[in-house]
Amino acid sequence: MLETTSGWSIDLDRGPDCLLICLRPEGAPCPDSAGLATSLDELLQLEFAHRIVIDLRHIPRISKQLIDELTLLFQSISEQGGLMRVCGLSNDNGQVAEALRREGRLPVYDTPEDALHGLCPGKPR
């Protein structure tokens, strides 16, 4: 587990050709997210990664600020030729997921496995 900006920690794992990041709030259900995009972008650079799956299953209520930070990160990764997927939104955050899908802001998947498959679809044999 790594600490990132104030109030957040992350579990980091490597998947096939990507990083799996599970965000965990420390204390408050959805702490201040200012600077989170920058912290995660720096982490990607340190890990020499350009593909990322962010698992949000431990966040009971997603704030607009968190969505804005994830959108900034998505834009930064896209501009660098990378890919980002989001997964693990709770049922309570279903409206958030639907809005993100509808606006085309972030690719949202139900599970980390679905998101990984979206990042790295099977190659034909």
BELCOR-V659950 format. One line per field, one symbol per residue. ss: DSSP state (~ for helix, > for strand, _ for the rest). phi: phi as a letter, one per 40 degrees, with the letter a starting at -180 (. if undefined). burial: # if it has 24 or more other ideal C-beta (glycine too) atoms within 12 Angstrom, else .. A space follows every 10 residues. Layout:
ss->???
phi->???
burial->???
This chain:
ss->_>>____>>> >>>>>__>>> >>>>>_____ _____~~~~~ ~~~~~~____ >>>>>_____ ___~~~~~~~ ~~~~~~~~~_ __>>>>>___ ~~~~~~~~~~ ~~~____>>_ _~~~~~~~~_ _____
phi->.bcbddgbbb cbacbcgabb bbcbcbgcda cdbdgccccc cccdcccfbb babbcbccbc bccccccccc cccdcccccc gcbbbbagcc dccdccdccc cccgcacbbc bdcccccccb cdccc
burial->...##.##.# .#..#..### #####....# #.#..##.## #.##..#.#. #########. .##..##.## ####.##... .########. ..#..##..# .....##### .#..##.##. .....
